[in-house]
Amino acid sequence: MNVSVELSSYPELDDRIVVVRAGDEVDAIFVLTERFNVLIDTLGTPELCRMALDGGKAEARPLIVVNSHMDWDHFWGNAAVAGQAPIVAHAAALERLRDPSSRQVLRDKASQNSRFQNVELIGPDITFSGSMTLNGGDLTLELIHTPGHTPDHVAVWIPELRTCLAVDAVEYPIPEVWSKNPDDLRLICSSLKRIRDLDAKFVIPAHGRTFSPSTVDDNLVYFEELANRVRNLSESQLADPELSKSSGLRLQDIVPIPEDLPVHVFEFYEKCHETNLGATVQTCVERQP
């Protein structure tokens, strides 16, 4: 599969924020400030990241890179900026990077597609816990730890523009929880509420091509509706491994699915929904006396 990079935007979005779109794979973001430019995520390969940097928006200002989290499509392009720009991420990213599964994912994808064969796993230069602020002069970028989708996930809040770069903490049609552990479900819902409480004018995720803050509310309603439907199930139903295929609990039963959504994308979100449902079931079981 060949993936190209294009620079894009949304209606009324400030021109200091530039969407870097790698086909249907993922969106990264350039934020252009008076003091430096910030690239939120480096895409899925160094080649894609270089295309983004050559796109004319990096200009002559110093560059800072933020890795929102250590999912392959967000940081595998790091080699293109290593040694040239500081890479910032949450401290939990290092633990994920050191886990053997990170290299296994790379081996698997490289064996399936030659475009990943030149990828090196390059970690951050600077890490933080909690939150971190980048002061660009005219714009402030607040890096906010928003776990739940992954333990290391970071969203970016730009208060001057009332814009939240939510990456994968918010997603259309649904986000995916890290695991079926109830703690992760609580974390992702807490992160969604934190983003909602920012009262942003724009909320821009990395997938779904949306900029509407209503997506945050829709994601919260989805998880709430899942909990409501699971709460009324019997013990035998809760134990059903095919529960996500049961009428009333399928993805399309809970959220509207666009008619033009490609089949492979729908199948991807069905798997996300299965994980989300599993975490919801475990939460219900945990609360039973």
Secondary structure, 3 states (H helix, E strand, C coil): CCCCEEEECCCCCCCCEEEEEECCCEEEEEEECCCCEEEECCCCCHHHHHHHHCCCCCCCCCEEEECCCCCHHHHCCHHHCCCCCCEEEECHHHHHHHCHHHHHHHHHHHHHCHHHCCCCCCCCCEEECCEEEEECCCCEEEEEECCCCCCCCEEEEEHHHCEEEEECCCCCCCCCCCCCCHHHHHHHHHHHHHHHCCCCCEEEECCCCCCCCHHHHHHHHHHHHHHHHHHCCCHHHHCCCCHHHCCCCCHHHHCCCCCCCCHHHHHHHHHHHHHHHHHHHHHHHHHCC
